[in-house]
Amino acid sequence: MGTFFNIRYELDKPTVLQRIDDQINNDEVGYVCVADGVILNLVDRLPGYKEVVDEAMFSICDSSYVPLYLRWIYGMDADQYCGIDLFRDIIGKKKYKMAFLGGSEYILDAIKQKLSTEDERADEMLYMELPFCRADEFDYESIARIVNRHKPDIIWVSLGAPKQEIFMNMLKPYLHHGVLIAIGAAFKFYCGKGERRAPQWMINNHLEFFYRIIHSPRKQLNRCAWIIRTLPGLLYGEWKRKKEAQRDVATV
């Protein structure tokens, strides 16, 4: 695990899965952030939001560009680990009892239907639509009572950034068990309803953002504008931290 661009990343996939498993087995509540370009930007701009991300167990690298930046600056090899990939990896284990929070009833029903073809325990899972409101307006105590009754090991949250990370942070104190993971559009990607992921060739060539712009221009162009605006400062800041660390080592 290492801190880059002000985010504590766990970049090793097996370690990600093992740490989640350990947290569950130790009966400790925690949450994981799935850090894409939007979260990278928000952490840089919003101090309060940075604290929320800092309190996570760790973040996984959902951005295809962060591994490129790490290669340019540090010469290190790192891989993208998307929220939908983590989602599928954990579901594929057929090991954990799960809860699905957020998304519409239509999407949740589609998830349940698809999951029933992969895991015979699908009917035992919790599928919970959440009200449309600001992050500070949820009744966290009531939500937690429902979740605690079901005793899920994994609690998937799909509300979009930054709301879903704030939601996890505020729900965590009321929970008795489980690891929360915020996965954005992965609900829709998984069930194939409402939104689809970019073709693999676009993903392989770091063009997934372009696909999203085409399908949701208003939302994505605003996000991209903020990312482009803050990216030079992020890159320079990380390069500067590298140089300072090298100087500190040289003076020892």
C-alpha positions in Angstrom: 0.0 0.0 0.0 1.2 3.5 -0.7 0.0 7.1 -0.8 0.0 8.8 -4.2 -1.9 11.9 -5.2 -3.1 12.2 -1.6 -4.9 8.8 -1.7 -3.9 5.7 0.2 -4.0 3.0 -2.5 -3.8 -0.7 -2.2 -2.5 -1.6 -5.7 -2.1 -5.3 -5.3 -5.3 -7.2 -6.2 -4.7 -10.3 -4.1 -3.9 -8.1 -1.1 -7.1 -6.1 -1.7 -9.2 -9.3 -1.5 -7.3 -10.7 1.5 -7.6 -7.5 3.5 -11.3 -7.4 2.9 -11.5 -11.1 4.0 -9.4 -10.4 7.1 -11.6 -7.5 8.1 -14.8 -9.6 7.8 -13.2 -12.6 9.7 -12.0 -10.2 12.5 -15.6 -8.9 12.7 -14.4 -5.3 12.2 -16.5 -2.8 10.2 -14.7 -0.8 7.6 -15.1 0.7 4.1 -13.2 0.7 0.8 -13.2 3.5 -1.7 -13.0 2.9 -5.4 -10.9 5.9 -6.5 -11.4 7.0 -10.1 -10.5 10.4 -11.7 -13.5 12.0 -10.0 -12.4 11.0 -6.5 -8.9 12.0 -7.3 -10.1 15.5 -8.2 -12.5 15.8 -5.3 -9.8 14.8 -2.7 -7.6 17.5 -4.1 -10.3 20.2 -4.0 -12.4 19.3 -0.9 -10.5 19.0 2.4 -13.6 17.5 4.2 -14.0 14.8 1.5 -10.3 14.0 1.8 -10.8 13.1 5.4 -13.6 10.7 4.5 -11.4 8.9 1.9 -8.5 8.9 4.4 -10.7 7.0 7.0 -11.2 4.1 4.5 -9.3 0.9 5.0 -7.7 1.8 1.6 -8.7 2.8 -1.9 -8.4 0.7 -5.0 -7.3 2.3 -8.3 -10.3 2.6 -10.6 -8.5 5.1 -12.9 -6.6 3.8 -15.9 -4.5 6.9 -15.9 -3.1 6.7 -12.4 -0.9 3.7 -13.3 0.4 5.7 -16.2 1.2 8.6 -13.9 3.0 6.3 -11.5 5.0 4.9 -14.3 6.0 8.3 -15.5 6.9 9.7 -12.1 8.2 6.7 -10.2 8.9 4.1 -12.9 6.7 1.7 -11.0 4.3 -0.9 -12.5 0.7 -0.7 -11.2 -2.6 -1.9 -12.6 -6.1 -0.5 -12.7 -8.6 -2.4 -10.5 -12.1 -1.2 -11.5 -15.1 -1.3 -9.1 -16.9 -3.6 -11.5 -14.0 -6.0 -11.5 -13.8 -6.0 -7.7 -17.6 -6.5 -7.7 -17.4 -9.5 -10.0 -14.4 -11.0 -8.2 -16.2 -10.9 -4.8 -19.5 -12.2 -6.2 -17.6 -15.0 -8.0 -16.2 -16.3 -4.7 -19.8 -17.2 -3.6 -18.4 -16.8 -0.1 -20.1 -13.8 1.4 -23.5 -12.7 2.3 -24.1 -9.3 0.7 -26.3 -6.2 0.8 -26.9 -3.9 -2.2 -27.7 -0.3 -1.2 -28.7 2.4 -3.7 -29.9 2.2 -7.2 -33.5 2.0 -8.3 -35.9 -0.8 -7.6 -35.6 -1.7 -11.3 -31.8 -2.0 -11.1 -31.9 -3.9 -7.8 -34.4 -6.4 -9.2 -32.2 -6.9 -12.2 -29.2 -7.5 -9.9 -31.1 -10.1 -7.9 -32.3 -11.8 -11.1 -28.7 -12.1 -12.5 -27.2 -13.0 -9.1 -29.7 -15.9 -8.8 -28.0 -17.5 -11.8 -24.6 -17.3 -10.1 -25.3 -17.8 -6.4 -28.2 -19.9 -5.0 -28.3 -17.6 -1.9 -29.4 -14.6 -4.0 -32.8 -14.5 -2.2 -31.1 -14.2 1.2 -29.3 -11.0 0.2 -30.6 -7.5 1.0 -31.6 -5.2 -1.9 -32.4 -1.8 -0.5 -33.4 1.3 -2.5 -32.4 4.5 -0.8 -34.3 7.8 -0.8 -33.1 10.6 -3.0 -31.6 13.1 -0.7 -28.3 14.7 0.4 -25.8 12.6 2.2 -26.5 14.4 5.5 -30.2 13.8 5.2 -30.2 9.9 5.4 -31.6 8.3 8.5 -28.4 6.3 9.1 -29.6 4.7 12.3 -32.7 3.3 10.6 -30.8 2.1 7.6 -28.2 0.4 9.9 -31.0 -1.4 11.8 -32.1 -3.1 8.6 -28.6 -3.9 7.5 -27.6 -5.3 10.9 -30.7 -7.6 10.8 -29.4 -9.2 7.6 -25.8 -9.4 8.9 -24.1 -9.0 5.5 -20.4 -9.5 5.1 -20.1 -7.1 2.1 -22.3 -4.0 1.8 -22.2 -2.6 -1.7 -23.1 1.1 -2.0 -24.1 2.8 -5.3 -24.9 6.5 -4.9 -22.2 8.2 -7.0 -19.2 10.2 -5.8 -18.9 12.0 -3.5 -22.2 11.0 -1.9 -21.5 7.3 -1.6 -18.2 7.8 0.2 -19.8 10.2 2.7 -22.6 7.7 3.1 -20.3 4.9 4.0 -18.4 7.1 6.5 -21.6 8.2 8.2 -23.2 4.7 8.2 -20.2 2.9 9.5 -20.5 3.8 13.2 -24.0 2.2 13.3 -23.0 -1.1 11.8 -22.1 -4.2 13.7 -20.4 -6.2 11.0 -19.3 -6.0 7.4 -17.2 -4.1 4.9 -18.8 -1.3 2.8 -17.6 -0.8 -0.7 -18.7 2.1 -2.9 -18.9 1.0 -6.6 -20.7 3.8 -8.5 -22.1 2.5 -11.8 -21.1 -1.1 -11.2 -24.7 -2.1 -10.3 -25.8 -1.1 -13.9 -22.7 -2.6 -15.5 -23.3 -5.9 -13.7 -27.0 -6.3 -14.6 -26.7 -4.7 -18.0 -29.5 -2.3 -17.4 -29.5 1.5 -17.7 -25.8 1.9 -18.5 -23.1 -0.2 -20.1 -19.4 -0.2 -19.8 -17.2 0.8 -22.8 -16.0 -1.8 -25.2 -12.8 -3.6 -24.2 -10.7 -2.0 -26.9 -11.6 1.4 -25.6 -10.8 0.3 -22.0 -7.4 -1.1 -23.2 -6.6 2.2 -24.9 -7.6 4.5 -21.9 -10.6 5.8 -23.8 -13.4 4.8 -21.4 -13.9 8.4 -20.4 -14.7 9.2 -24.1 -17.3 6.5 -24.2 -18.9 8.0 -21.1 -18.9 11.5 -22.5 -20.7 10.3 -25.6 -23.4 8.6 -23.5 -23.7 11.2 -20.8 -22.2 14.4 -22.1 -23.5 16.9 -19.6 -22.4 15.0 -16.5 -19.1 13.7 -17.9 -17.9 16.9 -19.5 -18.3 18.8 -16.3 -16.3 16.1 -14.5 -13.6 16.0 -17.2 -13.3 19.8 -17.0 -12.5 19.7 -13.3 -10.1 16.8 -13.7 -8.2 18.7 -16.5 -8.1 21.8 -14.4 -6.6 20.2 -11.4 -4.4 17.5 -13.0 -1.3 19.7 -13.7 -1.1 20.6 -10.0 -1.6 17.0 -8.9 1.2 15.7 -11.2 3.5 18.5 -10.1 2.8 17.9 -6.4 3.5 14.2 -6.7 6.7 14.9 -8.7 7.8 17.3 -6.0 7.1 14.8 -3.2 9.2 12.3 -5.0 12.1 14.8 -5.3 11.8 15.7 -1.6 11.8 12.0 -0.6 14.9 11.5 -2.7 16.7 14.4 -1.0 15.7 13.1 2.4 17.2 9.7 1.6 20.4 11.4 0.2 20.9 13.4 3.4 20.6 10.4 5.7 
